[in-house]
Amino acid sequence: MNLAAPYVELSYVDAVRERQRRPLLDCVTNRFEDVAPVRPFRWSQGERHFAGWYWAATTGQHVGFESWLERDRLVLMDFDPKVVGIASQPFWLHWHDGERERRHAPDYFVRRADGSAVVVDVRADERIEPKDAEAFEVTRLACVRAGWGFQRVGVSEEVLLANVRWLSRYRHPRCLNSLASGRLREVFAAPTPLMAGADTAGDRLATLPVLFHLLWLQELTAKGMAVELMGPRTVVHLAGGGTR
């Protein structure tokens, strides 16, 4: 199989829910972050993978996943302030490997704040078979031609993921209270231990959900998020950046 310049077509579901199939280069300006998945997410007893829907704060929409690994990556992308759009299973790539037609549906299409796009495939290193490696390489080459980025990612960093998953419980805007958030910004203008700051800002039962929401928005930042699990003594301070 010659992967140097495979001819690739994309099939996808358009804005009026009709199936389309077009050459790759005719699709480079499509807003694939807004499309419906090209295949359904199935739940079957005894399946090795666990599929589901995740409510993304980035878009206010549900985004599908087909494994815990995909779900974990989705949470991290939702936490990334540079991400402004996410769609799962956005299209099929079709190509011919010299013997037969092949197809592959990447896991995610991501739009970034600068307007650029990234196609993401999620697969643990030890679970990549030769046919998977070929599909990922065709996808990478197609993305190069389209002017998109491509990432094949595996298992997420354990500590960072644990912290972000905790904060994701408080990602919904209903966790934001303007009075408490203003007080918390004042308290954490200087680096302060998490629980001490929450208590200083008011009743911790009222301030902690708002604090975690501000950490999710990255208006506040916690020291060592990637290397240490957050706890009462975690140092938190004002991030100095804008809101999402």
TANOR-V733132 format. One record per residue. N is the residue number from 0. RES is the residue in three letters. PHI is phi in whole degrees, 0 to 359 (none if undefined). PSI is psi in whole degrees, 0 to 359 (none if undefined). Layout:
# TANOR-V733132
N,RES,PHI,PSI / N,RES,PHI,PSI
This chain:
# TANOR-V733132
0,MET,none,130 / 1,ASN,265,109 / 2,LEU,266,5 / 3,ALA,297,317 / 4,ALA,210,67 / 5,PRO,291,144 / 6,TYR,280,125 / 7,VAL,236,136 / 8,GLU,242,154 / 9,LEU,246,138 / 10,SER,241,140 / 11,TYR,203,171 / 12,VAL,258,120 / 13,ASP,278,186 / 14,ALA,295,336 / 15,VAL,257,21 / 16,ARG,66,30 / 17,GLU,256,146 / 18,ARG,282,134 / 19,GLN,234,149 / 20,ARG,221,119 / 21,ARG,218,159 / 22,PRO,301,147 / 23,LEU,311,311 / 24,LEU,289,349 / 25,ASP,277,354 / 26,CYS,245,4 / 27,VAL,293,338 / 28,THR,261,2 / 29,ASN,297,146 / 30,ARG,269,75 / 31,PHE,291,348 / 32,GLU,290,349 / 33,ASP,251,0 / 34,VAL,275,161 / 35,ALA,280,154 / 36,PRO,301,147 / 37,VAL,277,349 / 38,ARG,217,153 / 39,PRO,285,158 / 40,PHE,262,118 / 41,ARG,254,145 / 42,TRP,242,113 / 43,SER,228,139 / 44,GLN,298,134 / 45,GLY,87,358 / 46,GLU,294,145 / 47,ARG,288,327 / 48,HIS,260,159 / 49,PHE,242,114 / 50,ALA,263,159 / 51,GLY,182,187 / 52,TRP,236,137 / 53,TYR,242,129 / 54,TRP,279,115 / 55,ALA,268,122 / 56,ALA,295,332 / 57,THR,301,319 / 58,THR,246,343 / 59,GLY,72,18 / 60,GLN,234,161 / 61,HIS,277,138 / 62,VAL,236,134 / 63,GLY,278,157 / 64,PHE,215,157 / 65,GLU,242,3 / 66,SER,199,163 / 67,TRP,299,325 / 68,LEU,298,316 / 69,GLU,294,319 / 70,ARG,299,317 / 71,ASP,299,316 / 72,ARG,294,324 / 73,LEU,297,318 / 74,VAL,299,317 / 75,LEU,294,322 / 76,MET,292,323 / 77,ASP,296,329 / 78,PHE,282,339 / 79,ASP,285,116 / 80,PRO,292,346 / 81,LYS,277,350 / 82,VAL,267,129 / 83,VAL,240,353 / 84,GLY,205,141 / 85,ILE,217,134 / 86,ALA,225,143 / 87,SER,260,146 / 88,GLN,45,58 / 89,PRO,287,333 / 90,PHE,196,163 / 91,TRP,265,136 / 92,LEU,265,132 / 93,HIS,243,133 / 94,TRP,207,170 / 95,HIS,246,129 / 96,ASP,267,13 / 97,GLY,99,342 / 98,GLU,237,324 / 99,ARG,204,165 / 100,GLU,283,137 / 101,ARG,243,162 / 102,ARG,211,154 / 103,HIS,209,133 / 104,ALA,255,108 / 105,PRO,300,156 / 106,ASP,288,319 / 107,TYR,216,148 / 108,PHE,244,126 / 109,VAL,239,131 / 110,ARG,257,134 / 111,ARG,256,164 / 112,ALA,298,333 / 113,ASP,276,4 / 114,GLY,94,348 / 115,SER,286,165 / 116,ALA,233,149 / 117,VAL,225,131 / 118,VAL,262,131 / 119,VAL,237,129 / 120,ASP,245,136 / 121,VAL,245,118 / 122,ARG,201,130 / 123,ALA,298,143 / 124,ASP,308,316 / 125,GLU,286,353 / 126,ARG,251,16 / 127,ILE,268,110 / 128,GLU,274,164 / 129,PRO,307,319 / 130,LYS,293,328 / 131,ASP,292,317 / 132,ALA,300,321 / 133,GLU,296,316 / 134,ALA,297,319 / 135,PHE,294,323 / 136,GLU,290,319 / 137,VAL,299,318 / 138,THR,297,317 / 139,ARG,300,313 / 140,LEU,295,321 / 141,ALA,297,318 / 142,CYS,295,323 / 143,VAL,300,314 / 144,ARG,295,325 / 145,ALA,277,349 / 146,GLY,82,19 / 147,TRP,258,157 / 148,GLY,278,162 / 149,PHE,221,136 / 150,GLN,227,130 / 151,ARG,250,112 / 152,VAL,244,154 / 153,GLY,243,227 / 154,VAL,291,132 / 155,SER,285,159 / 156,GLU,298,124 / 157,GLU,299,312 / 158,VAL,290,313 / 159,LEU,301,315 / 160,LEU,300,317 / 161,ALA,299,318 / 162,ASN,293,316 / 163,VAL,291,322 / 164,ARG,297,322 / 165,TRP,297,312 / 166,LEU,295,330 / 167,SER,296,340 / 168,ARG,296,340 / 169,TYR,244,24 / 170,ARG,283,338 / 171,HIS,289,140 / 172,PRO,303,341 / 173,ARG,297,343 / 174,CYS,281,352 / 175,LEU,268,121 / 176,ASN,244,122 / 177,SER,297,321 / 178,LEU,294,311 / 179,ALA,293,322 / 180,SER,294,322 / 181,GLY,296,319 / 182,ARG,293,319 / 183,LEU,295,322 / 184,ARG,298,322 / 185,GLU,294,313 / 186,VAL,297,317 / 187,PHE,266,16 / 188,ALA,299,331 / 189,ALA,248,146 / 190,PRO,305,128 / 191,THR,216,142 / 192,PRO,302,142 / 193,LEU,308,304 / 194,MET,289,322 / 195,ALA,299,320 / 196,GLY,292,320 / 197,ALA,299,319 / 198,ASP,292,322 / 199,THR,295,325 / 200,ALA,285,342 / 201,GLY,150,201 / 202,ASP,295,122 / 203,ARG,299,331 / 204,LEU,297,331 / 205,ALA,268,326 / 206,THR,273,329 / 207,LEU,298,314 / 208,PRO,301,322 / 209,VAL,291,319 / 210,LEU,301,313 / 211,PHE,294,326 / 212,HIS,294,319 / 213,LEU,293,327 / 214,LEU,292,322 / 215,TRP,298,317 / 216,LEU,289,346 / 217,GLN,65,26 / 218,GLU,286,326 / 219,LEU,250,153 / 220,THR,228,145 / 221,ALA,254,136 / 222,LYS,290,134 / 223,GLY,72,32 / 224,MET,303,328 / 225,ALA,272,350 / 226,VAL,236,348 / 227,GLU,213,136 / 228,LEU,294,139 / 229,MET,295,146 / 230,GLY,205,184 / 231,PRO,303,329 / 232,ARG,264,1 / 233,THR,301,130 / 234,VAL,280,126 / 235,VAL,240,143 / 236,HIS,209,165 / 237,LEU,295,133 / 238,ALA,283,329 / 239,GLY,85,5 / 240,GLY,254,180 / 241,GLY,280,182 / 242,THR,262,167 / 243,ARG,258,none
